[in-house]
Amino acid sequence: MKVSGFTFLRNGTMLGYPYVESLKSLLLVCDEVIVAVGASEDDTLEQVKAINDPRIRIIETVWNEGMEQRGYVYAQQKMIAQFNCTGDWAFYLEGDEVIHEDDAPKIRAAMEQHLHNPLVEAIAFDYHHFYGCPDLVAKSPAWYRQAPRIIRNTIRSWAPDGLFWVVMDKNKKGRYPRAALAGCPIYHYGHVRSAAKMQEKNRQVAKYWSHAPKEHDYSRIDASILQPFTGTHPQLVTQWLQDYAETSFIPNVQYQLSPRERKHRLLMKIERLLKRDLTKKHFSLA
C-alpha cells in the first residue's frame, strides 16, 4: 500500500499557519507528500524546502487572482496537489491541521484495513477545533464534528469549493464519498493563531469569497460552546503553541448572539433530546 499526502499553501508564515508542523505530521503516515506552494510574499517555499525530506515533492503554482467566487481558487490549488498523488490513498491536511503521533499507526491501519474494499472510498476523522487558546475547543453545529480527509486515489473525485469531496459516478452526477471512520481526531489550530495573524488571514482570504474582510475579534463568540480540552497536543505542535498561539483569550460576556448562533443553540437542545447528531456531513457511512 502506498499513501500520498497532499496540501496547498501560500503565505503560510505571514498568515500564522503551523504548516511545517502539519507537513511533518503527514510524513508520519505517508510515503510521499505533494505540496502546491503558491507564489508567496514570505518564506513559505523556503520553509517547506527546509524540512528536507525526500518524500516531499513541491509544485510551485500561481493563483488565479480573478477567481473570486466561493473559494474556488482553493479547490483549484487543492486539486493541483491531489492530481499529482500516486498512492492508493490521498491524505489531505490543511495548513492548520495536525495529526497526533499516537494516532499515526491507527490511521495507517485503517487504510490497510479498507484497501481492498471498494465500498469504502474515504476515511473520515473526528475533530478538535481549538478556539482562542490551546486549552479550549469549540463544539457546536457551527463547527463540523467529522470530515473526510483521506480519499481513495482510484476514483473520480474533486473538491468544488476546496472544502469537501464530490465523487463523480457519471459525468453529470456527483455525490459525497462513502467513508469509514478513522476513530481518531484531526487537531485544528487555525483559530488559536495570534489575533494579528488571523486579521491578516481574513484580509487576504476575503477577496476569494467575494466579500469585504471582517474585523477579527476572538471574543465575539457564543462562549457556551467552548469546552476545556482534556487531552494532549501532538508533540510536533507544542513549540508552535508556545511561540505563536493566542494566550490572552477572554470571551466577551456582553456579546449578543447572532441569529445563526441562536439557531445552533436550539439545534443542540434538539440533539440532546433526540440523542442524535443532526449536523450536515460531507460523506455517508460505508
Disulfide bonds with the S-S distance in Angstrom:
none
